[in-house]
Amino acid sequence: MGQATQEDAQPPADSNAPPLQHSHTPFRTIWFYRAAVFLSAFLLFQIQPMMSKVLLPVFGGSYLVWGTAVVFCQALLLLGYAYAHAVQRRLGVTRYARWHWLILMLPLALVPVSLGLRPTPGAALVPGVLRHLLLTVSLPFLTLATTSLVLQRWLSISDLAERDNPYVLYGASNLGSMSALLSYPVVVEPLLSLEHQRYAWWAGYALLILLHVFCRPRRAAGTPVLRSGLGTRLPLRPQLEWFLLSAAACAALLAATHVITFDIAPVPLLWVLPLSTYLLTFVLTFKRRPWYPGWIRRGFYWAIPLGLTLLLLSQFWLSVPAAGSVALHVLVLFVVCLNCHGRLYLNRPAAPAQLTAFYLAVAAGGFAGGALVSWVTPLVSTWLAEYPGAFLLAAVSLAMAGSPARLAESRHGSKPAPLRSALPWMGLAVVALAGLPWVLNGTVHAAAPLLFFAAAVPLVIALRACEARPGRLAWVLVAVTVAMHWTEDLATGAARVRKRRNFYGIYRVYEADGQRFLQHGTTMHGRQYLQPPASRTPLSYYHPSTPAAGILIPPAFDLREVGMIGLGTGALTAYARAGQTFTIYELDPDNLPIAEHSFGYLAQARARGADLRFRFGDGRVLLRDEPAHSLDVLIVDAFNSGSIPVHLLTVEAFEVYFRALRPDGLLLLHISNKALDLEPVVRSVARATQARALSLTNQGAVQPGADPTLWMAVSRDELRIATLTAAGWRPSPPGDRPLLRPWTDRYSNILAAMF
């Protein structure tokens, strides 16, 4: 880990600096350290959503922009920790402090441009996002990433009583991160535009510099310095333990987020709950008296059966109320992360000089756990394997770090044999998850709850047999992770046609009751009858009785050039005919093979003589390249899931749409949504762009094969508006619902749109 510097080897803090007399004046308290660490973490966690909001309208693709920003921030955090570790080991604490002051000042040179530099439209997404993040926020982010470690080392050589345990500042750091995370969607985003967010951020940064004045790294005269382990390289074993515990907690965080997003309620605001829970466990454990009670340690062996039972429930297409599922998954995450972080704190190094090495291992583990779940698992698995996989990693890390059971066994001189003792329970888990569903496949589909309990009870028994034995639990979880791959297909009674996972989510194509379905997460993206002539009639939101069909079926309008954002099953092309061109803008290229080979709408449209064209990428970005006034109608069908692309509903987005539409063109939006009321949003944005908005639903008159759906039509042409009004489309009465403040690329308020 590097050799100790001369400064570390001798008691004086700095041979050229006068010693600081031992004092506890009001200006020399631990609260200045805590305030500085809290504020630095708060500012750090405000950068990511701010910059994502700036970049999203230009590059589009909410997952990729956000995901790229997450990876960028994790990488810079790891780099900042590595830098703080290396330079303080090389230069010593007080000597490096002079350089830290200079680094604190450098980001001020970026005030005119940082957090406000706009990217060039049309740039490649990932390189473009990384380039502009690098140019705008890399220096402030790196500076903030080093602050917590630097201040903890300053505290360790200070005259304060807390110098013996500088790790307490890590709790304040995570409290700052959690506060930033919770405040951005609830307070900052609804109340402040991006420009005002930028001003507030820099004001906070100036305050952070001021707080550093009261956190100077000077020792009291005669204060001894702990030297434990400074001259030697750290053993590999503790570093590996720190790495694995951190990786397991981060993997559990992202796995729980995926479960909530894909299978429960894919509302972006719910991303806050798992991350806040993860940070809260740091706050509770990294303090002078860590909160890590014995019942939480024992609760680890209850939390994993609970989490896997919830996952098994979704594999049987059963569910409990969404709020209850979210609460239970968050509870499981809390227990798992608290065990990992509690053990991490107990296993921390005693020597202050090893503090930076500890945090470097923690950062590397967090990055590895995040990469495993976000990068590797979607490429090698077609289901949410990361959820039991995260539990497996947690069990392995706790077994290595030293669970109470392992310590008791070592005291009695016995060594566990986890694989041999786990074999019967591994077999029971495999029988529960694969054997029973295979034997009863399709025969008791109507009694799915009974079949679920038949599988869940032996699964829980097998997992509970591993209490206080993380090694045995790890082997059982290996069997569970392998067996659950087949559970859903064997248990639901529906024939799987195709299943694919990529970075956009999980696609399931299956057949039941003479129909073929496309499901993405919890959202049904369309279905089709298997046999003609019924297969030529679109179903669900696109049935001939729905509002969209009333516009697309001739002779309602003479539509030659049709644009469509969102492909799904291609059901809307069932209305395409000879002489029409449908240009379809689809974010995920993998969706086209699914629509082409698993559903027949596209082939039927071509057989009728329609011209189908496909362009892949974010629809708003691609429309900029279209000739002006080239479309008769633009259909935006991207809002029926909970995770809506906000950048497609802003004033700037509507201006892009109207540029592509002819003067009498029509913007048609499908806004059916389980979590958000988007009608007031569309009406306010339409008014801000000098257009009028109408709405129509088939609620209350749903025909067989159709689903309740809500569509909106927006146009600047009064004749179009009059025609639609005569057809039953509803204008916007002033007293119906209050209009919201129009969303823009610099302002949006998801909370105001929630039901």
DRENDO-119455 format. One line per 8 residues: for each residue x, y, z of C-alpha. Coordinates in steps of 0.25 Angstrom, whole numbers, plus 5000, padded with zeros to 4 digits. Example, Ala and Ser with C-alpha at 12.3 -4.5 7.8 and 13.67 -1.06 7.14 Angstrom:
5049/4982/5031  5055/4996/5029 $
END
This chain:
5000/5000/5000  5012/5009/4999  5022/5013/5009  5020/5023/5021  5025/5037/5019  5034/5044/5029  5023/5052/5034  5015/5039/5037 $
5027/5033/5044  5030/5045/5054  5021/5051/5065  5021/5065/5060  5010/5069/5050  5019/5077/5042  5033/5080/5045  5032/5094/5039 $
5018/5098/5045  5016/5102/5059  5008/5093/5067  4993/5096/5070  4990/5097/5085  4980/5087/5090  4967/5095/5090  4952/5093/5089 $
4947/5107/5085  4934/5109/5078  4942/5109/5065  4948/5096/5067  4937/5086/5068  4934/5073/5061  4921/5079/5056  4929/5087/5045 $
4935/5074/5040  4921/5068/5040  4915/5080/5033  4926/5080/5022  4925/5065/5020  4910/5066/5019  4910/5078/5010  4921/5071/5000 $
4912/5059/4999  4900/5067/4997  4906/5074/4986  4912/5062/4980  4898/5055/4979  4892/5067/4973  4901/5067/4961  4896/5054/4955 $
4881/5057/4953  4884/5072/4949  4894/5068/4938  4885/5056/4934  4873/5066/4932  4882/5075/4924  4887/5064/4915  4874/5056/4914 $
4866/5065/4904  4878/5065/4894  4882/5050/4894  4869/5044/4899  4867/5030/4904  4865/5032/4918  4872/5019/4923  4884/5021/4915 $
4886/5035/4919  4884/5032/4933  4891/5019/4933  4903/5026/4926  4903/5037/4937  4903/5026/4948  4915/5019/4942  4922/5032/4940 $
4920/5036/4954  4924/5023/4960  4937/5023/4952  4940/5037/4957  4937/5033/4971  4946/5022/4971  4957/5030/4964  4955/5041/4975 $
4957/5031/4986  4969/5025/4979  4975/5039/4977  4973/5043/4992  4979/5030/4997  4991/5031/4988  4995/5045/4990  4993/5045/5005 $
5001/5033/5006  5012/5039/4998  5012/5054/5003  5006/5052/5017  4993/5058/5022  4998/5073/5026  5006/5074/5014  4995/5070/5004 $
4986/5079/5011  4992/5091/5004  4989/5084/4991  4975/5081/4995  4973/5096/4997  4977/5098/4982  4969/5087/4977  4957/5093/4984 $
4958/5106/4977  4960/5100/4963  4946/5097/4960  4942/5112/4962  4949/5114/4949  4937/5106/4943  4926/5115/4949  4922/5121/4936 $
4921/5108/4928  4920/5096/4938  4906/5090/4939  4901/5098/4928  4909/5094/4915  4900/5088/4905  4904/5077/4896  4904/5076/4881 $
4892/5070/4875  4894/5057/4867  4906/5053/4875  4907/5038/4878  4900/5035/4891  4910/5029/4901  4923/5036/4896  4915/5049/4895 $
4909/5048/4909  4923/5044/4915  4930/5055/4907  4921/5066/4912  4921/5061/4927  4936/5061/4926  4936/5075/4921  4926/5080/4931 $
4926/5073/4944  4938/5064/4945  4947/5074/4953  4936/5078/4963  4932/5063/4965  4946/5059/4967  4949/5070/4977  4936/5066/4985 $
4939/5051/4984  4952/5053/4991  4946/5063/5002  4941/5052/5011  4954/5044/5012  4962/5056/5013  4954/5062/5025  4954/5048/5032 $
4969/5048/5031  4970/5063/5036  4961/5059/5048  4970/5047/5051  4981/5056/5054  4973/5068/5060  4972/5071/5075  4957/5067/5076 $
4953/5055/5084  4946/5049/5072  4960/5047/5065  4961/5033/5070  4949/5029/5061  4949/5038/5049  4939/5027/5042  4927/5035/5049 $
4929/5045/5038  4925/5034/5027  4911/5034/5034  4910/5049/5032  4914/5047/5017  4903/5037/5014  4893/5046/5022  4897/5057/5012 $
4896/5048/5000  4882/5043/5005  4877/5057/5007  4881/5061/4993  4874/5049/4987  4861/5051/4994  4861/5066/4992  4864/5067/4977 $
4850/5061/4972  4842/5066/4984  4848/5080/4986  4859/5084/4976  4853/5080/4963  4839/5085/4965  4843/5099/4970  4856/5102/4963 $
4859/5103/4948  4872/5097/4944  4878/5111/4943  4874/5114/4958  4879/5100/4962  4893/5103/4956  4893/5116/4964  4889/5110/4977 $
4899/5098/4975  4911/5108/4973  4906/5116/4986  4907/5103/4993  4921/5100/4988  4925/5114/4993  4920/5110/5007  4928/5097/5006 $
4941/5104/5004  4937/5113/5016  4935/5101/5025  4949/5096/5021  4955/5108/5029  4950/5102/5042  4955/5088/5039  4970/5091/5038 $
4979/5078/5040  4988/5082/5051  4991/5074/5064  4991/5079/5078  5005/5079/5084  5010/5066/5088  4998/5059/5083  5003/5044/5079 $
5000/5039/5066  4995/5024/5064  5006/5017/5055  4999/5003/5054  5002/4996/5041  5008/5009/5034  5021/5003/5030  5015/4990/5025 $
5006/4986/5013  4992/4982/5017  4989/4967/5017  4980/4963/5005  4969/4956/5014  4963/4969/5020  4964/4977/5007  4956/4965/5000 $
4946/4965/5012  4944/4980/5010  4942/4979/4995  4932/4967/4996  4924/4974/5007  4923/4987/4999  4920/4979/4986  4909/4971/4992 $
4902/4983/4998  4902/4991/4985  4898/4978/4977  4886/4977/4986  4883/4991/4984  4882/4991/4969  4876/4977/4969  4864/4982/4978 $
4863/4994/4969  4862/4985/4957  4851/4977/4964  4843/4989/4967  4845/4995/4954  4842/4983/4945  4832/4975/4953  4825/4984/4963 $
4823/4999/4960  4832/5005/4949  4831/5019/4954  4844/5027/4954  4842/5033/4968  4842/5019/4974  4857/5018/4970  4859/5028/4982 $
4854/5018/4992  4865/5007/4990  4876/5016/4989  4871/5024/5001  4870/5011/5009  4884/5007/5005  4890/5021/5009  4882/5020/5022 $
4889/5007/5026  4903/5014/5025  4897/5026/5034  4893/5016/5045  4906/5008/5045  4917/5018/5043  4916/5025/5056  4922/5025/5069 $
4912/5015/5074  4907/5007/5062  4893/5002/5061  4895/4988/5058  4887/4980/5068  4887/4965/5069  4872/4963/5064  4877/4970/5051 $
4888/4960/5049  4878/4948/5052  4868/4956/5043  4877/4953/5031  4873/4939/5031  4858/4943/5030  4860/4954/5020  4866/4945/5009 $
4854/4936/5010  4844/4947/5009  4851/4954/4997  4852/4941/4989  4837/4938/4993  4833/4951/4987  4841/4948/4975  4835/4934/4974 $
4821/4941/4975  4823/4949/4963  4828/4937/4955  4815/4931/4957  4808/4944/4952  4802/4946/4966  4804/4959/4973  4801/4967/4986 $
4797/4981/4986  4808/4990/4980  4811/4998/4992  4812/4985/5001  4822/4979/4991  4831/4991/4990  4831/4992/5005  4835/4978/5007 $
4846/4979/4997  4851/4991/5003  4851/4984/5017  4859/4972/5011  4869/4982/5005  4870/4989/5018  4873/4977/5026  4883/4971/5016 $
4890/4985/5014  4891/4987/5029  4897/4974/5032  4908/4976/5021  4911/4991/5025  4910/4987/5040  4920/4976/5038  4928/4986/5029 $
4929/4996/5040  4933/4985/5051  4944/4980/5042  4950/4994/5039  4965/4996/5041  4969/5002/5054  4981/5010/5049  4976/5024/5043 $
4987/5023/5032  4979/5011/5027  4966/5019/5026  4968/5023/5011  4972/5008/5007  4959/5004/5014  4950/5014/5006  4957/5011/4993 $
4954/4996/4995  4939/5000/4999  4938/5009/4986  4944/4998/4977  4934/4988/4983  4923/4997/4981  4927/4999/4966  4929/4984/4964 $
4915/4981/4970  4908/4992/4962  4915/4987/4949  4912/4972/4952  4897/4976/4953  4896/4987/4943  4906/4982/4932  4908/4967/4933 $
4895/4961/4938  4886/4967/4926  4895/4961/4916  4896/4947/4922  4882/4945/4928  4868/4946/4923  4861/4948/4937  4864/4956/4950 $
4875/4946/4954  4883/4958/4960  4873/4957/4972  4876/4944/4977  4891/4946/4972  4892/4958/4981  4887/4950/4993  4898/4940/4989 $
4909/4950/4989  4904/4955/5003  4904/4941/5009  4918/4939/5003  4924/4952/5008  4918/4950/5022  4924/4936/5023  4937/4942/5019 $
4936/4954/5028  4932/4946/5041  4918/4943/5045  4915/4941/5059  4913/4926/5056  4926/4925/5049  4933/4932/5061  4926/4922/5071 $
4931/4910/5063  4945/4915/5062  4945/4917/5077  4941/4902/5079  4951/4898/5069  4942/4892/5059  4941/4895/5044  4928/4895/5037 $
4926/4887/5024  4916/4896/5017  4915/4888/5004  4913/4875/5010  4903/4880/5020  4896/4888/5010  4893/4877/5000  4880/4872/5005 $
4875/4887/5006  4880/4890/4992  4872/4878/4987  4859/4882/4994  4861/4896/4988  4862/4890/4974  4850/4881/4976  4842/4893/4981 $
4846/4902/4969  4847/4893/4957  4842/4879/4961  4828/4883/4966  4825/4893/4955  4830/4883/4944  4821/4871/4950  4809/4880/4951 $
4812/4889/4938  4799/4894/4933  4790/4884/4941  4786/4894/4952  4788/4907/4945  4774/4911/4951  4780/4908/4965  4793/4916/4963 $
4792/4921/4978  4792/4907/4983  4804/4903/4974  4811/4915/4979  4810/4911/4993  4814/4897/4990  4827/4903/4984  4829/4914/4995 $
4828/4906/5007  4839/4896/5004  4848/4907/4999  4846/4915/5012  4849/4902/5020  4862/4900/5012  4866/4915/5014  4863/4915/5029 $
4871/4902/5031  4883/4911/5029  4881/4921/5040  4894/4926/5045  4902/4918/5035  4905/4928/5023  4914/4917/5017  4903/4907/5016 $
4893/4918/5012  4902/4922/5000  4902/4908/4994  4887/4907/4996  4886/4921/4988  4894/4915/4977  4883/4904/4975  4872/4914/4976 $
4878/4924/4966  4880/4912/4956  4866/4906/4958  4858/4919/4958  4862/4921/4943  4852/4911/4939  4841/4913/4950  4833/4924/4943 $
4832/4916/4930  4828/4903/4937  4818/4909/4946  4809/4919/4939  4802/4910/4929  4806/4920/4918  4814/4915/4906  4827/4924/4905 $
4830/4928/4891  4842/4937/4893  4849/4943/4905  4860/4954/4903  4867/4963/4913  4875/4975/4909  4879/4989/4916  4865/4994/4913 $
4858/4983/4921  4852/4969/4920  4843/4965/4908  4834/4953/4910  4825/4947/4898  4816/4937/4902  4803/4930/4897  4790/4927/4905 $
4775/4926/4902  4778/4927/4887  4785/4940/4888  4800/4944/4887  4805/4955/4897  4817/4964/4898  4820/4968/4912  4831/4978/4916 $
4833/4978/4931  4819/4980/4937  4814/4987/4924  4806/4980/4913  4811/4985/4900  4800/4978/4892  4794/4965/4888  4789/4958/4875 $
4780/4946/4872  4787/4934/4867  4778/4930/4856  4772/4938/4844  4764/4945/4841  4763/4950/4856  4779/4952/4855  4776/4964/4846 $
4769/4972/4857  4778/4979/4866  4774/4978/4881  4776/4985/4894  4779/5000/4893  4779/4999/4878  4765/4992/4876  4756/4998/4865 $
4747/5003/4876  4758/5012/4882  4761/5027/4879  4774/5024/4871  4766/5015/4862  4756/5026/4859  4767/5035/4853  4774/5025/4846 $
4763/5017/4839  4759/5024/4826  4752/5033/4822  4754/5040/4835  4766/5048/4830  4775/5047/4818  4788/5042/4824  4799/5039/4815 $
4811/5041/4824  4810/5035/4838  4821/5036/4848  4821/5027/4861  4829/5028/4873  4829/5014/4879  4827/5001/4872  4822/4990/4882 $
4816/4979/4874  4813/4988/4862  4798/4988/4865  4796/5002/4859  4801/4997/4846  4789/4989/4845  4782/5002/4840  4793/5004/4829 $
4789/5003/4815  4794/5004/4801  4800/5018/4798  4803/5021/4812  4817/5022/4819  4819/5018/4833  4832/5023/4839  4834/5017/4852 $
4844/5022/4862  4848/5012/4872  4858/5013/4884  4862/4999/4885  4866/4991/4873  4863/4978/4879  4848/4981/4879  4848/4980/4863 $
4851/4965/4862  4841/4962/4873  4830/4970/4865  4834/4964/4852  4835/4949/4856  4826/4948/4868  4814/4956/4863  4808/4958/4849 $
4804/4972/4848  4816/4977/4841  4815/4966/4830  4800/4969/4828  4803/4984/4826  4813/4981/4816  4804/4971/4809  4794/4982/4808 $
4804/4991/4801  4808/5000/4812  4822/5005/4813  4829/5003/4826  4841/5010/4830  4849/5008/4843  4859/5018/4850  4866/5014/4863 $
4869/5023/4874  4861/5034/4882  4849/5039/4874  4851/5053/4878  4866/5053/4874  4863/5046/4861  4851/5056/4857  4861/5067/4856 $
4867/5061/4844  4853/5059/4837  4849/5069/4826  4841/5081/4832  4826/5079/4830  4827/5065/4825  4817/5057/4834  4802/5057/4833 $
4801/5051/4847  4811/5048/4858  4807/5037/4868  4815/5037/4881  4812/5024/4889  4823/5024/4900  4815/5027/4912  4807/5015/4916 $
4818/5010/4926  4821/5017/4939  4835/5021/4935  4831/5031/4925  4841/5039/4916  4839/5053/4922  4847/5059/4910  4836/5055/4900 $
4826/5064/4908  4833/5077/4909  4830/5090/4901  4843/5088/4893  4839/5074/4889  4826/5079/4884  4833/5090/4876  4841/5078/4870 $
4828/5071/4867  4821/5083/4860  4833/5085/4852  4832/5071/4846  4817/5072/4844  4810/5079/4833  4803/5092/4837  4789/5084/4838 $
4796/5072/4844  4792/5065/4856  4800/5061/4868  4794/5048/4875  4798/5044/4889  4795/5031/4896  4795/5035/4911  4788/5023/4918 $
4796/5022/4931  4794/5015/4944  4802/5025/4952  4802/5038/4945  4791/5047/4940  4797/5053/4928  4785/5060/4922  4788/5073/4930 $
4802/5073/4925  4799/5071/4911  4788/5082/4911  4798/5092/4918  4809/5089/4908  4800/5090/4896  4795/5104/4901  4810/5108/4903 $
4812/5104/4888  4800/5111/4882  4793/5098/4880  4780/5093/4885  4778/5079/4892  4766/5069/4892  4764/5056/4899  4756/5044/4897 $
4755/5031/4904  4747/5018/4902  4745/5016/4917  4731/5011/4920  4729/5006/4906  4740/4995/4905  4737/4985/4895  4742/4971/4895 $
4757/4970/4891  4759/4985/4895  4765/4991/4908  4762/5004/4914  4771/5015/4908  4772/5030/4908  4778/5037/4896  4780/5052/4893 $
4780/5060/4880  4788/5073/4878  4788/5082/4866  4790/5097/4862  4779/5095/4851  4765/5100/4855  4759/5092/4844  4765/5079/4850 $
4761/5083/4864  4747/5085/4859  4746/5072/4852  4751/5065/4864  4741/5072/4874  4730/5068/4865  4735/5053/4866  4733/5054/4881 $
4747/5058/4885  4747/5067/4898  4753/5081/4898  4759/5086/4911  4748/5093/4919  4754/5103/4929  4748/5097/4941  4751/5082/4938 $
4765/5081/4944  4775/5092/4947  4786/5093/4937  4800/5091/4942  4812/5099/4939  4817/5095/4925  4828/5085/4926  4841/5089/4919 $
4855/5083/4917  4859/5091/4930  4846/5089/4938  4837/5077/4940  4829/5073/4953  4826/5058/4953  4819/5059/4967  4809/5069/4962 $
4805/5059/4951  4803/5047/4960  4788/5042/4963 $
END
